[in-house]
Amino acid sequence: MNRKLRKVMNTKQDSLTFYGTPSLSSMVDGQISVGSASGEQLSIYAKNKGQLWKTSMSSDGNMYVDGNLSVKGNVTGMIPYIYFANIDSNSTSEVFIPFNTTTDTTTMDYRYKNMMPYDGELSKIMFRAEADTGSTVLKFYKASDATTDPSASGDAVTVDPSSRDTATTAVFGPKYSFVAGNIVSLSVNATNSPQGDMNFAVVFKFKVG
């Protein structure tokens, strides 16, 4: 048996388990341990050349990062994109939420349509208004190739703010999907006049990659 093989056999680990969080002082160079602090993800620790290295694991398929995330390649998957819109409205009719203006209108034109760069879905629309708008209906419109103006797609979503100047969320989801190149429009129809400012945060999810 040669010297290197004897060294490997004499320094082998019987167990990787560590109760608590390993530290530099509790591990020898080349040692690998598995442990976690209370309430944290189970992690693999390795000591190499005087430094402690850590990789977190999960039981649900999600990734948890304690520090910053640095990516050299592309990030793929369902990526959220948030769009903000603001109007000054007194309307109790259906009006379109603008993409390229701050004016609401009951007539759809280029300012209220936007092309989607990826496949994806409308996730949710949050809004708040100066007045309690009462029962408020939000609609998703889309148009495929060879169609100029979008038409309503999926059921309208109805919400009722609890009071004035209160954020309210209308949840949409996978049923309100689109493909890259589709034109999308959004509308809102309040029972009571917003009486001025109405602010929107629109969340799309794009399938990137």
N, C-alpha and C positions, 0 to 999 in steps of 0.2 A: 504494500500500500504506500503510495507516494505521499510526500509531506502536505501538498495542497488538499488532497482528498481527506487526510486525517484532520486537517484544520476545519474543513467544512463539516465533517461529522461531529467534531467536538464543539462546534459553535451553533449547531442546529437548534431551532426553537421547538419546544414541545407544544406551546399554545400561543395563539395570537391575541387572545382575549385580554383586555385591560379594563378594569373597573374604574370608570371615571375618564378623565382626559389625560392622555400621556403628555409628558413634558421632556425637554432636552435632558434634564438630569435623571429622569426615570428610565431612559432607554440608552442602549449602547449603539454605537455606530453599526449600521447594517440591519438593525432590528426592525421588524414590522409588527405593528399592533393594531387591534381593532377596539375602539372604545367611543364613548360619547359622554358629554356632560348632561346633567339633568335637563330634560326638555329639548335637547338638541338632536340633530340627525346622527345616526351611526356613521362613523368615519374610519377610514384606513389611514394610519400614521406610519411614516417611515423616517428613520434617522439616517442621514447620509452626509458625510463630511462635515459633521458638526451642525447641520441644519435639520429642522423638523419639517417634513412634508406631509400634506394632508389632502385627502380626497373624500368628499362626502358621498354617502349612499342614500337611497330612498326605497321605500316599500311600495310607493304608489306611482312610480314612473316619472315623477316631477324632479326637477333639478333645483337644489338649494345652494345659493352662493353667499358666503359670509361677507366677502369683500367685493371689490370691483370685478366686472366681467369684461375680459379683453378677448376679442374675436378677430383673428386674422383673415378668415374666410368669410363666406356669406352667411347671414342668418336666414334660415328658411322656416316655413310653417305659417300659422295664422298670426299675422302681425297687426295689432290695433293701430288705427289712424284716427286722430281726433280733429274734427272740423268745427270751427266756431262761427256762429252767425248771430247778428243782432238787428232787430227792427224796431221801429216806433209805430205801433199799431193801435187802432181803435176798432178793428174789424171784428164782426161776429160771423163773417163768411169764411169759406175755405180760402186760405191764401198760401202761396208757395214760399218756402223758406229759401232765401237767396244764397247763391254761391258767389256772385260777382257784384253785389250791391248791398245797400242797407235798407232798401225799400221793399215792402211786401206788395203783392199783387194777386188778383184773382185770375189773371191770364198768364199762362205759361209762355216764357220766351227764353232766349239764350242765357239770360242772367240767372235762371232758376234750374238749369240743367248742367250736369257735369259727367264727363266720361270716366269710367272706372279703368284703372291701369292693370288690374289683376282680377282673377276670380275672387269672389268673397261674399260677404253678407253685411247687411245693416244690423248692428248689434243692439244699439239703443239710442234714444234721443232724450236728453235732459233739457229742461227748460224752466224758466221762472219769469213771472210778469209782475208789473206794478200793481195789478188788481187780481183778485181771485177769478180765474177764467172759468170756473165751474167745470162741467163735463167737457173735456177737450179731446178732439179726435185728431190723430196723426196718421198720415198715409205715406206709403212707399210706392213710387212710380218707377217703371223702367221701360226702356225701348231697346230692342235688338237691332241687328243690321237691317238696312233698308226701311227703317221707321224713324221719322223725324222727332215726333213728340212722344214721350213716355206715357204709358197708361197704368192705372192702378194695378198693383200686383200684391197678392196676399190680402188677408183681412186687415181692416183698419184697427189701430190700437187706441183704446179709449182710457184716459186717466182723469183723475179729478184732484187738483191741488187742494191741500187742506186750508190754505189761506194765501193772501197776497205775499209777494216777494219770498216764495218758498220753492226750493228746488224740487221738481217732480220728474220722475223717470218713466218713460214708455219703453218697455222691453220688446225687442223684435226677435232676431235670431235666425237660424238656418233657413227657415221658410222664406225669408226675405233675401234671397240670394241673387247674385248677378255673375256674369262672366266678363272677362276682359273685353273692353270695347263697348259694353252696354252704356246707354245714357241713363242716368238716375236723377229723379226729382223727388222732393219731399214737401209735404204740405201739413198745415195745422188749421184746425177749425175750432175756435173757442165759443162756448155758449154765451159767456159774458165778455164784454170788451176788456182787453188787456189794459186799456187806459194809459198807453205810453210804452215804456220800455218792455221788450220781450227778448230774452237772451237764450241762446241755444248752444248746447255742446252735443255734437253728433258723432257717434263712434261707429266707424266701419271696421271690419276685420278683413284684411287682404291675405290671400293664400299665396305666399311668396316662395319661389324656388321650384 
